Amino acid sequence: MIVEKRLSRRAGYTSPVDAYQVQPSRSGYIFEVSNEQERFPAVDISHTGIRLATSRVLPISAILKLKMALQPDKPVDVFARVVWSNQAQTGLKFIVLHEEAKQDLSVYMTQVV
């Protein structure tokens, strides 16, 4: 018997996602978002996270700022932590979603069959 570990259902989401690494500042008291952007195609999304198609392993527990458009022409920023990664895909758990992003995600999830 297979036990499902996911907290919420996944929905197809294949739009590109811009990712920026987040690192502790030199002082160690705040976090800084890198200016270097990487673009990854998304595979699917849920209320709690997103899976990206990647061509390399990303470090477990790394924090990324993601810019994605859940609604047409309306990009939102979210922060996510890498929970698993391999040479082809990476799973991220959302750690900061502002209210607008939560609303856009809820609308997207109800529109997708």
C-alpha positions as CSV (number, residue, x, y, z in Angstrom):
1,M,0.0,0.0,0.0
2,I,1.3,3.5,-1.0
3,V,0.8,6.2,1.6
4,E,0.4,9.7,0.2
5,K,2.6,12.2,2.2
6,R,1.5,15.4,0.4
7,L,-0.5,17.9,2.5
8,S,-2.4,19.2,-0.5
9,R,-3.2,18.2,-4.1
10,R,-1.0,19.1,-7.0
11,A,-2.1,20.9,-10.1
12,G,-0.3,21.2,-13.4
13,Y,1.7,24.4,-13.7
14,T,4.2,24.7,-16.5
15,S,5.0,28.4,-16.6
16,P,8.6,29.6,-16.2
17,V,9.6,30.6,-12.7
18,D,12.4,33.1,-12.0
19,A,14.5,32.1,-9.0
20,Y,17.0,34.1,-6.9
21,Q,19.2,32.7,-4.2
22,V,18.6,34.0,-0.7
23,Q,21.7,34.1,1.6
24,P,22.5,35.4,5.1
25,S,24.2,38.9,4.9
26,R,27.8,39.3,5.9
27,S,26.6,40.6,9.3
28,G,24.5,37.4,9.7
29,Y,21.5,39.3,11.0
30,I,19.5,39.7,7.8
31,F,19.1,37.8,4.5
32,E,20.0,39.2,1.1
33,V,18.4,38.2,-2.3
34,S,20.9,37.7,-5.1
35,N,20.6,39.8,-8.2
36,E,21.4,36.7,-10.3
37,Q,18.3,35.1,-11.7
38,E,17.8,31.6,-12.9
39,R,14.8,30.6,-14.9
40,F,13.3,27.1,-14.4
41,P,10.2,25.6,-16.0
42,A,7.6,24.5,-13.4
43,V,6.2,21.0,-13.3
44,D,3.4,21.3,-10.8
45,I,2.2,23.4,-7.9
46,S,0.1,23.0,-4.7
47,H,-1.0,25.2,-1.8
48,T,2.2,24.2,0.0
49,G,4.9,24.1,-2.6
50,I,6.1,23.8,-6.2
51,R,8.1,21.4,-8.3
52,L,10.6,22.8,-10.8
53,A,12.4,21.1,-13.7
54,T,16.1,21.6,-13.0
55,S,19.3,20.5,-14.7
56,R,21.3,20.2,-11.5
57,V,21.0,19.3,-7.9
58,L,20.1,22.3,-5.7
59,P,21.3,22.3,-2.1
60,I,18.7,21.0,0.4
61,S,17.4,23.7,2.7
62,A,18.5,26.5,0.3
63,I,16.1,29.4,0.3
64,L,14.9,30.9,-3.0
65,K,12.9,33.9,-3.9
66,L,10.6,32.9,-6.7
67,K,8.8,35.2,-9.1
68,M,5.9,33.5,-10.9
69,A,2.6,34.5,-12.6
70,L,-0.3,32.5,-11.1
71,Q,-2.7,34.9,-12.8
72,P,-2.1,36.4,-16.3
73,D,0.2,39.5,-16.3
74,K,0.3,39.5,-12.5
75,P,3.6,38.1,-11.1
76,V,4.0,37.5,-7.4
77,D,7.0,36.9,-5.3
78,V,7.2,34.0,-2.8
79,F,10.0,32.5,-0.8
80,A,10.5,28.7,-0.7
81,R,12.9,26.2,0.8
82,V,14.4,23.3,-1.2
83,V,13.2,20.0,0.4
84,W,14.5,17.6,-2.2
85,S,16.5,17.8,-5.4
86,N,18.0,15.5,-8.1
87,Q,19.5,16.1,-11.5
88,A,16.1,16.6,-13.2
89,Q,13.7,18.1,-10.7
90,T,13.6,20.0,-7.4
91,G,10.8,20.2,-4.8
92,L,10.3,23.4,-2.8
93,K,8.1,24.2,0.1
94,F,6.6,27.7,0.4
95,I,7.8,29.4,3.5
96,V,6.6,33.0,2.8
97,L,3.5,33.8,0.8
98,H,2.0,37.3,1.1
99,E,-1.7,37.6,1.1
100,E,-1.9,38.5,-2.6
101,A,0.1,35.4,-3.5
102,K,-2.1,33.2,-1.3
103,Q,-5.2,34.5,-3.0
104,D,-3.7,34.1,-6.5
105,L,-2.7,30.5,-5.7
106,S,-6.2,29.7,-4.3
107,V,-7.8,31.1,-7.5
108,Y,-5.4,29.2,-9.7
109,M,-6.0,25.9,-7.8
110,T,-9.7,26.2,-8.1
111,Q,-9.5,27.0,-11.9
112,V,-7.3,24.0,-12.7
113,V,-9.1,20.7,-13.0
